[in-house]
Amino acid sequence: MTDERQRRAYWTEQMELGYRMVEQLLEHPVEECGEPFASIPEAADAAGVEMWFSDTKIAGDLDRVYHLRESNVREIIRIGRDMNARGWILKIEDGFRSLEMQGTLVRKPEVFDAVVQKCIWENDGEIPPVEFVARRAIVMVANIPKIGGHMSGSAIDISVFRRDDGSEVSCGGPYLMVNECTPMRSPFVSETELQNRLEITNVMESHGFMHFPFEFWHYSKGDVADRIMNSNATPAKFGAVNWNPDTNEIIPVTDSKTPLNPLARITEEIEAALSRNNTQ
């Protein structure tokens, strides 16, 4: 029981810290530089770097898009080469997401149901108000374009595997889990798993990709999260954009602080999640 209380207290603390960071992200200035996108798989192949890519869908029939800003792709190739030299393989779980992809991911049953169930657990078994669920969900799955580095072409989600036997470098749980082990420095993972997280982070941050404290798999460079993590007050150079893959044209999102899923839609999704999980 004590452990359960400790886990709940830690989760609440982390989610509130995460929401405060969201507020900082919303207020930090952006001066979009207009840098185009490049393909990570093509760059890795051309450089002879062994790298893996998830073959799962974002949600429904939406494919993952392994493109980022050109300068970030160059750094990812260097990261992949460094990891190969360590006997590791960098696996890119996700790259750029359009607004449609991000909005759909927020509502993805496997993700949203986990958020709702965690909110109920945190609320001692009671169904919390929609504002509470939205507050928690926005930390785990950005529901506003400005705060989501994937929509800026500046962020990647990763896993790491061993080259010799293909086994995953254990970080305390799978990509996209939603629980008290998810924050980077969670005290509820083993010492070895924490050390693995920190070693991976050292490689990523040596190339400028800063970690997101509340998801051990998420790193970004050049966006508002990067600036906040570096205590850098200068404007971020990458903001949320609409990207045309055929022409490589980018157009900044003009309403980047508008939620992709308003509270009315979140309410509907909560009801659907409760129905799927038979929670009354």
C-alpha positions as CSV (number, residue, x, y, z in Angstrom):
1,M,0.0,0.0,0.0
2,T,2.8,2.4,0.8
3,D,4.4,1.7,-2.5
4,E,1.1,2.4,-4.3
5,R,0.8,5.7,-2.5
6,Q,4.4,6.6,-3.4
7,R,3.8,5.7,-7.0
8,R,0.7,7.8,-7.1
9,A,2.3,10.8,-5.4
10,Y,5.3,10.6,-7.8
11,W,3.0,10.4,-10.9
12,T,1.0,13.4,-9.7
13,E,4.2,15.4,-9.1
14,Q,5.6,14.5,-12.5
15,M,2.4,15.3,-14.4
16,E,2.1,18.7,-12.7
17,L,5.7,19.5,-13.5
18,G,5.0,18.4,-17.0
19,Y,2.0,20.7,-17.3
20,R,4.2,23.6,-16.0
21,M,6.6,22.8,-18.8
22,V,3.8,22.8,-21.3
23,E,2.9,26.3,-20.1
24,Q,6.5,27.4,-20.7
25,L,6.5,25.8,-24.2
26,L,3.4,27.7,-25.1
27,E,4.9,31.1,-24.2
28,H,8.4,30.6,-25.6
29,P,8.9,32.6,-28.9
30,V,9.4,30.9,-32.3
31,E,11.1,32.4,-35.3
32,E,10.6,29.8,-38.0
33,C,13.7,29.6,-40.2
34,G,12.1,27.7,-43.1
35,E,14.6,24.9,-43.2
36,P,13.3,22.0,-45.4
37,F,12.9,18.4,-44.5
38,A,15.1,15.3,-45.3
39,S,14.6,11.6,-45.1
40,I,16.3,9.8,-42.2
41,P,16.2,6.3,-43.9
42,E,17.7,7.7,-47.1
43,A,20.4,9.5,-45.2
44,A,21.2,6.4,-43.1
45,D,21.4,4.2,-46.2
46,A,23.7,6.7,-48.0
47,A,26.0,7.0,-44.9
48,G,26.1,3.2,-44.3
49,V,24.7,3.6,-40.8
50,E,22.7,0.6,-39.5
51,M,19.4,2.0,-38.2
52,W,16.0,0.5,-37.7
53,F,12.5,2.0,-38.2
54,S,9.2,1.1,-36.8
55,D,6.8,-0.5,-39.2
56,T,3.7,0.1,-37.1
57,K,1.0,2.6,-38.0
58,I,0.5,5.9,-36.1
59,A,-3.2,5.1,-35.8
60,G,-5.7,3.6,-38.2
61,D,-4.0,3.6,-41.7
62,L,-1.7,6.5,-41.1
63,D,1.9,5.6,-41.8
64,R,4.8,6.9,-39.7
65,V,6.9,9.6,-41.5
66,Y,10.7,9.4,-41.0
67,H,11.5,12.9,-42.1
68,L,12.9,15.8,-40.1
69,R,14.5,19.1,-40.7
70,E,17.7,18.7,-42.8
71,S,20.2,19.7,-40.0
72,N,18.5,17.4,-37.5
73,V,18.8,14.5,-39.9
74,R,22.5,15.1,-40.3
75,E,22.9,14.9,-36.5
76,I,20.7,11.8,-36.3
77,I,23.1,10.1,-38.7
78,R,26.0,11.0,-36.5
79,I,24.1,9.7,-33.5
80,G,23.4,6.4,-35.4
81,R,27.1,6.1,-36.2
82,D,28.1,6.7,-32.6
83,M,25.6,4.1,-31.5
84,N,26.8,1.5,-34.0
85,A,30.4,2.1,-32.7
86,R,29.0,1.2,-29.2
87,G,27.5,-2.0,-30.5
88,W,24.0,-0.4,-30.6
89,I,21.3,0.1,-33.3
90,L,19.2,3.2,-33.1
91,K,15.6,2.5,-33.9
92,I,13.4,5.5,-34.9
93,E,9.9,4.9,-33.5
94,D,8.5,8.1,-34.9
95,G,9.5,11.3,-36.7
96,F,7.4,14.1,-38.3
97,R,3.7,14.1,-37.6
98,S,1.2,16.3,-39.5
99,L,-1.6,17.9,-37.5
100,E,-3.9,15.2,-38.6
101,M,-1.5,12.5,-37.5
102,Q,-1.0,14.1,-34.1
103,G,-4.7,14.8,-33.5
104,T,-5.5,11.1,-34.4
105,L,-2.7,9.9,-32.1
106,V,-4.2,11.7,-29.1
107,R,-7.4,9.8,-29.7
108,K,-5.7,6.4,-30.4
109,P,-7.5,3.9,-28.1
110,E,-4.3,2.2,-27.0
111,V,-2.9,5.6,-25.9
112,F,-6.0,7.5,-24.8
113,D,-7.4,4.5,-22.8
114,A,-4.1,4.3,-20.9
115,V,-4.2,8.0,-20.1
116,V,-7.8,7.7,-18.8
117,Q,-7.1,4.6,-16.7
118,K,-4.1,6.3,-15.2
119,C,-6.3,9.4,-14.4
120,I,-8.8,7.1,-12.6
121,W,-6.0,5.4,-10.7
122,E,-4.6,8.8,-9.7
123,N,-8.0,9.9,-8.6
124,D,-8.5,6.9,-6.2
125,G,-10.8,5.0,-8.6
126,E,-13.1,7.9,-9.4
127,I,-13.7,9.2,-12.9
128,P,-12.1,12.7,-12.9
129,P,-13.5,15.8,-14.8
130,V,-12.6,16.2,-18.5
131,E,-10.3,19.2,-17.7
132,F,-8.2,16.9,-15.5
133,V,-7.9,14.2,-18.2
134,A,-7.0,16.9,-20.8
135,R,-4.4,18.3,-18.4
136,R,-2.7,14.9,-18.0
137,A,-3.1,13.9,-21.7
138,I,-1.4,17.1,-23.0
139,V,1.8,16.2,-21.1
140,M,1.9,12.7,-22.6
141,V,0.5,13.3,-26.1
142,A,0.8,16.9,-27.3
143,N,-2.7,18.2,-28.2
144,I,-1.5,21.6,-29.2
145,P,0.8,22.1,-32.3
146,K,3.2,24.6,-30.7
147,I,4.3,22.2,-27.9
148,G,4.7,19.1,-30.1
149,G,8.1,18.8,-31.6
150,H,7.0,16.1,-34.0
151,M,4.8,18.7,-35.7
152,S,7.8,20.9,-36.1
153,G,9.9,18.2,-37.7
154,S,12.4,18.6,-34.9
155,A,11.6,15.5,-32.6
156,I,12.1,11.8,-32.7
157,D,11.0,8.9,-30.5
158,I,13.6,6.2,-30.2
159,S,14.4,2.7,-28.9
160,V,17.9,1.2,-28.9
161,F,18.9,-2.4,-29.6
162,R,22.1,-4.4,-29.5
163,R,23.9,-5.2,-32.8
164,D,25.2,-8.6,-31.7
165,D,21.9,-10.3,-30.8
166,G,19.2,-7.8,-31.7
167,S,17.9,-7.6,-28.1
168,E,16.5,-4.3,-26.8
169,V,18.6,-2.2,-24.4
170,S,16.1,-2.3,-21.6
171,C,14.9,1.1,-20.4
172,G,12.2,-0.1,-18.0
173,G,9.3,-0.6,-20.3
174,P,8.1,-0.3,-23.9
175,Y,7.8,2.7,-26.1
176,L,4.6,4.7,-25.4
177,M,3.8,3.1,-22.0
178,V,1.9,5.5,-19.7
179,N,2.8,5.0,-16.1
180,E,5.1,6.1,-13.3
181,C,8.1,4.4,-15.0
182,T,7.7,6.7,-18.1
183,P,9.6,9.9,-16.8
184,M,13.3,9.8,-17.6
185,R,14.5,9.6,-14.0
186,S,11.7,7.5,-12.6
187,P,12.7,5.9,-9.3
188,F,10.6,2.9,-10.2
189,V,12.9,1.4,-12.8
190,S,16.0,-0.6,-11.9
191,E,19.4,0.9,-11.6
192,T,20.5,-0.8,-14.8
193,E,17.5,0.5,-16.7
194,L,18.1,4.0,-15.4
195,Q,21.8,3.8,-16.4
196,N,20.8,2.7,-19.9
197,R,18.4,5.7,-20.2
198,L,21.1,8.1,-19.2
199,E,23.8,6.5,-21.5
200,I,21.4,6.8,-24.4
201,T,20.6,10.4,-23.4
202,N,24.3,11.2,-23.2
203,V,24.7,10.1,-26.8
204,M,21.6,12.0,-28.0
205,E,22.5,15.2,-26.1
206,S,26.1,15.2,-27.3
207,H,24.6,15.9,-30.7
208,G,22.1,18.5,-29.4
209,F,19.0,16.4,-29.1
210,M,17.6,17.3,-25.7
211,H,15.5,14.8,-23.8
212,F,11.9,15.4,-22.7
213,P,11.9,14.8,-18.9
214,F,8.5,13.0,-18.8
215,E,9.0,10.5,-21.7
216,F,12.3,8.6,-21.7
217,W,12.1,8.0,-25.5
218,H,11.5,11.5,-26.8
219,Y,14.3,13.9,-28.0
220,S,14.3,17.1,-30.0
221,K,16.5,19.8,-31.3
222,G,15.8,23.4,-32.4
223,D,12.3,23.7,-31.1
224,V,10.8,25.2,-28.0
225,A,11.5,22.1,-25.8
226,D,15.1,22.3,-26.7
227,R,15.3,25.9,-25.7
228,I,13.5,25.3,-22.4
229,M,15.7,22.3,-21.5
230,N,18.8,24.4,-22.2
231,S,17.5,27.5,-20.4
232,N,17.9,29.4,-23.6
233,A,15.7,32.4,-24.0
234,T,16.4,32.9,-27.7
235,P,13.5,32.0,-30.1
236,A,13.2,28.5,-31.3
237,K,14.1,28.1,-35.0
238,F,11.6,25.3,-35.7
239,G,7.9,25.7,-35.1
240,A,4.8,23.6,-36.1
241,V,4.5,23.5,-39.9
242,N,2.3,22.0,-42.6
243,W,4.7,20.1,-44.9
244,N,4.2,19.1,-48.5
245,P,6.3,15.9,-49.1
246,D,6.0,16.3,-52.8
247,T,7.5,19.7,-53.0
248,N,9.3,19.9,-49.6
249,E,7.4,23.2,-49.0
250,I,6.7,24.1,-45.4
251,I,4.1,26.5,-44.2
252,P,4.1,27.6,-40.6
253,V,0.9,26.7,-38.7
254,T,-0.8,30.0,-38.0
255,D,-3.1,28.9,-35.1
256,S,-0.4,26.8,-33.3
257,K,-1.9,27.3,-29.9
258,T,-5.3,25.9,-30.9
259,P,-6.0,22.4,-29.4
260,L,-6.2,19.7,-32.0
261,N,-9.0,18.1,-30.0
262,P,-11.2,20.5,-28.1
263,L,-12.7,19.6,-24.7
264,A,-15.9,18.5,-26.3
265,R,-14.0,16.0,-28.3
266,I,-12.0,14.9,-25.3
267,T,-15.3,14.3,-23.4
268,E,-16.5,12.0,-26.2
269,E,-13.2,10.2,-26.2
270,I,-13.4,9.7,-22.4
271,E,-16.8,8.2,-22.8
272,A,-15.6,5.9,-25.5
273,A,-12.6,4.8,-23.4
274,L,-14.8,4.1,-20.4
275,S,-17.1,2.0,-22.6
276,R,-14.1,0.0,-24.0
277,N,-12.9,-0.7,-20.5
278,N,-16.4,-1.3,-19.1
279,T,-15.8,1.4,-16.4
280,Q,-19.0,2.9,-15.0
